[in-house]
Amino acid sequence: VWTAWNDGTCFLKSNADKSVPKKGAKAAKVANSVGSFLGAATPSACDKPVEDVDYEGNDIKFTQRSNSDDCCDDCTKTPGCVAYVWTAWNDGTCFLKSNADKSVPKKGAKAAKVVF
């Protein structure tokens, strides 16, 4: 809920079951793909990996995985992870990313973003 109090303040709510009128306030609910309310964004899956792409920098950590399919699970279980890049380096490595804004070409890499 946003109000003009203190030059504009957003109040994040853990529950939106009950609403009451408040002059000047603006409110919205965050919904997932099927339209139900989410109390907090929780990663659930990843987009289909894109071939030959790297999300440059922003590495949180890396995990050893023989294929890119296992990287999504690692990323969704890692706080702050929004994407991963898999390469064949060291018999397969997932680079878990905190940001995926900058993509660059990288031959052989597979990159995907987390779906919230």
C-alpha positions as CSV (number, residue, x, y, z in Angstrom):
1,V,0.0,0.0,0.0
2,W,1.4,3.4,-1.0
3,T,0.5,6.6,0.9
4,A,1.7,10.2,0.7
5,W,2.8,10.0,4.4
6,N,6.4,11.1,4.9
7,D,6.8,12.2,1.2
8,G,5.5,8.8,0.0
9,T,5.7,5.5,1.7
10,C,5.1,1.9,0.6
11,F,3.9,-0.6,3.2
12,L,4.5,-4.1,2.1
13,K,1.9,-6.5,3.4
14,S,2.1,-10.3,4.2
15,N,-1.6,-10.7,3.7
16,A,-4.2,-9.0,1.6
17,D,-7.4,-10.8,2.6
18,K,-9.0,-7.8,4.2
19,S,-9.1,-4.3,2.6
20,V,-10.5,-1.1,4.0
21,P,-11.0,2.3,2.3
22,K,-8.3,4.8,2.9
23,K,-8.4,8.2,1.2
24,G,-5.3,8.8,-1.0
25,A,-3.9,5.3,-0.6
26,K,-3.1,3.1,-3.5
27,A,-2.9,-0.7,-3.2
28,A,-2.2,-3.7,-5.4
29,K,-1.7,-7.4,-5.1
30,V,1.1,-9.4,-6.7
31,A,-0.1,-12.5,-8.6
32,N,1.6,-15.5,-10.0
33,S,0.8,-16.9,-13.5
34,V,-2.5,-18.4,-12.4
35,G,-3.6,-15.3,-10.6
36,S,-3.4,-16.4,-7.0
37,F,-1.9,-14.1,-4.3
38,L,1.7,-14.6,-3.4
39,G,2.8,-13.5,0.1
40,A,6.4,-13.3,-1.1
41,A,8.1,-14.1,-4.4
42,T,9.4,-17.6,-4.4
43,P,11.3,-19.0,-7.3
44,S,9.6,-22.0,-8.8
45,A,11.2,-22.9,-12.1
46,C,13.5,-21.6,-14.8
47,D,13.0,-20.5,-18.4
48,K,14.2,-22.8,-21.2
49,P,18.0,-22.4,-21.4
50,V,19.3,-20.2,-24.2
51,E,22.3,-21.6,-26.1
52,D,25.6,-19.7,-26.4
53,V,24.8,-17.0,-23.9
54,D,26.4,-15.8,-20.7
55,Y,25.1,-13.4,-18.1
56,E,28.3,-11.5,-17.5
57,G,29.5,-11.1,-13.9
58,N,27.3,-11.2,-10.8
59,D,28.3,-14.7,-9.7
60,I,27.0,-15.8,-6.3
61,K,28.7,-19.2,-6.4
62,F,29.2,-22.1,-8.6
63,T,28.1,-25.8,-8.4
64,Q,29.4,-28.9,-10.2
65,R,26.7,-30.3,-12.5
66,S,27.1,-32.5,-15.5
67,N,24.2,-30.9,-17.4
68,S,22.4,-27.6,-17.3
69,D,19.1,-29.1,-16.2
70,D,20.3,-29.4,-12.7
71,C,21.3,-25.8,-12.4
72,C,17.8,-24.5,-12.0
73,D,17.3,-26.5,-8.8
74,D,20.5,-25.1,-7.4
75,C,19.5,-21.5,-8.3
76,T,16.0,-21.7,-6.9
77,K,17.5,-23.0,-3.6
78,T,20.1,-20.2,-3.4
79,P,19.0,-16.9,-1.9
80,G,19.4,-14.0,-4.3
81,C,19.8,-16.2,-7.4
82,V,17.9,-15.0,-10.4
83,A,19.6,-16.9,-13.2
84,Y,22.3,-19.4,-14.0
85,V,24.9,-20.1,-16.7
86,W,26.1,-23.6,-17.3
87,T,29.3,-24.4,-19.1
88,A,31.2,-27.7,-19.7
89,W,34.2,-26.3,-17.7
90,N,35.5,-28.7,-15.0
91,D,33.2,-31.5,-16.2
92,G,30.1,-29.2,-15.9
93,T,29.6,-26.1,-13.8
94,C,26.6,-23.9,-13.0
95,F,27.4,-20.3,-12.3
96,L,24.6,-18.9,-10.1
97,K,23.9,-15.2,-10.8
98,S,22.4,-12.4,-8.8
99,N,21.7,-10.3,-11.9
100,A,21.0,-11.2,-15.5
101,D,20.7,-7.8,-17.1
102,K,23.8,-8.1,-19.3
103,S,24.0,-11.0,-21.7
104,V,27.0,-11.7,-23.9
105,P,27.8,-14.4,-26.4
106,K,29.7,-17.4,-25.0
107,K,30.0,-20.5,-27.2
108,G,28.8,-23.7,-25.5
109,A,27.2,-21.9,-22.5
110,K,23.6,-22.4,-21.6
111,A,21.8,-19.6,-19.7
112,A,18.4,-19.3,-18.1
113,K,16.5,-17.0,-15.8
114,V,14.4,-18.1,-12.7
115,V,10.6,-17.8,-13.0
116,F,9.0,-16.2,-9.9
